[in-house]
Amino acid sequence: MSGLVENVNDENYAEFTQAPAAVVAYGIAACEPCMAYDPILEQIAKECVDVRFGKAKMHVPGKCRAIKKQHNFETYPTTHFFLNGTLLLTREGKIELEELAMLIQQNFLKNK
């Protein structure tokens, strides 16, 4: 895997979430917790290269319409953890690095 945080949108969402292990953070531009979460995602992506990390920019016109229809978000950021296309866990709000690493360990690495 790349060790980077990828852009997720309607075009690649299904393929992205079908990965053996994927984390998608949904956010909007004017959200301070979303902006504070970005460096955490970037750091964990470098450390957990077997997990695919992505960010869905829900504010970009026309890029996430189908995603919005599929999920109802009350809080940004919201993070989804997918295992082979199955949504395992939803977390609302910014997740600190240590907790995010623990959640990845519990949900993905134990299954290897």
C-alpha positions as CSV (number, residue, x, y, z in Angstrom):
1,M,0.0,0.0,0.0
2,S,1.0,3.6,-0.4
3,G,1.3,5.0,3.1
4,L,-0.6,8.1,2.0
5,V,-4.1,9.5,2.7
6,E,-6.0,9.2,-0.6
7,N,-8.9,11.3,-1.8
8,V,-12.2,9.3,-1.7
9,N,-15.2,10.3,-3.8
10,D,-18.1,8.7,-5.5
11,E,-16.0,7.3,-8.3
12,N,-13.6,5.3,-6.1
13,Y,-15.6,4.8,-2.9
14,A,-16.8,1.2,-3.6
15,E,-13.4,0.0,-4.7
16,F,-11.7,1.8,-1.8
17,T,-14.0,0.3,0.9
18,Q,-13.6,-3.2,-0.5
19,A,-9.9,-3.2,0.4
20,P,-8.8,-5.8,3.0
21,A,-8.5,-2.9,5.5
22,A,-9.6,0.7,4.9
23,V,-10.2,3.8,7.0
24,V,-12.3,6.6,5.6
25,A,-12.5,10.0,7.3
26,Y,-15.4,12.2,6.1
27,G,-14.9,15.9,6.6
28,I,-15.8,19.4,5.4
29,A,-13.6,22.4,4.7
30,A,-14.8,24.8,7.5
31,C,-14.4,22.2,10.2
32,E,-11.6,22.9,12.7
33,P,-11.6,19.3,14.1
34,C,-11.4,18.0,10.5
35,M,-8.3,20.2,9.9
36,A,-6.7,19.0,13.1
37,Y,-7.4,15.4,12.2
38,D,-5.6,15.6,8.8
39,P,-2.0,15.4,10.3
40,I,-3.1,12.5,12.5
41,L,-4.4,10.6,9.4
42,E,-1.2,11.4,7.5
43,Q,1.0,10.1,10.3
44,I,-0.9,6.9,10.9
45,A,-1.0,6.2,7.2
46,K,2.8,6.2,7.1
47,E,2.9,3.8,10.1
48,C,0.2,1.4,9.0
49,V,1.0,0.6,5.4
50,D,-1.2,-2.5,5.2
51,V,-4.3,-0.3,5.8
52,R,-5.7,2.0,3.1
53,F,-6.5,5.5,4.4
54,G,-8.8,8.0,2.7
55,K,-10.5,11.3,3.2
56,A,-13.9,12.1,1.7
57,K,-14.2,15.8,1.2
58,M,-18.0,16.1,1.6
59,H,-18.0,19.9,0.8
60,V,-16.7,19.5,-2.8
61,P,-19.7,19.9,-5.1
62,G,-20.6,16.8,-7.0
63,K,-17.8,14.6,-5.7
64,C,-19.6,12.8,-2.8
65,R,-23.3,12.8,-3.7
66,A,-23.7,9.0,-3.6
67,I,-21.7,8.8,-0.4
68,K,-24.1,11.3,1.2
69,K,-27.1,9.2,0.1
70,Q,-25.5,6.1,1.5
71,H,-24.5,7.5,4.9
72,N,-26.1,10.1,7.2
73,F,-23.5,12.2,9.0
74,E,-24.4,14.3,12.0
75,T,-20.8,15.1,13.0
76,Y,-17.6,15.9,11.2
77,P,-15.2,14.4,11.1
78,T,-16.7,10.9,11.1
79,T,-14.4,7.9,10.6
80,H,-15.5,4.5,9.1
81,F,-13.4,1.4,9.4
82,F,-14.0,-1.2,6.6
83,L,-12.8,-4.8,6.4
84,N,-13.3,-6.3,2.9
85,G,-16.3,-4.1,2.2
86,T,-17.9,-4.5,5.6
87,L,-18.3,-1.5,7.9
88,L,-16.9,-2.6,11.2
89,L,-16.9,0.6,13.2
90,T,-18.1,4.3,13.1
91,R,-16.5,6.9,15.2
92,E,-17.6,10.5,15.3
93,G,-15.2,13.4,16.0
94,K,-11.5,13.7,15.8
95,I,-9.6,10.6,17.0
96,E,-6.2,11.1,18.6
97,L,-3.3,9.2,17.2
98,E,-2.9,6.7,20.1
99,E,-6.6,5.8,20.0
100,L,-6.6,5.5,16.2
101,A,-3.6,3.2,16.4
102,M,-5.4,1.0,19.0
103,L,-8.6,0.9,16.9
104,I,-6.6,-0.2,13.8
105,Q,-4.9,-2.9,15.9
106,Q,-8.1,-4.2,17.3
107,N,-10.1,-4.2,14.1
108,F,-7.6,-5.0,11.4
109,L,-4.4,-6.5,12.7
110,K,-6.0,-9.1,14.9
111,N,-7.6,-10.6,11.8
112,K,-4.3,-11.3,10.1
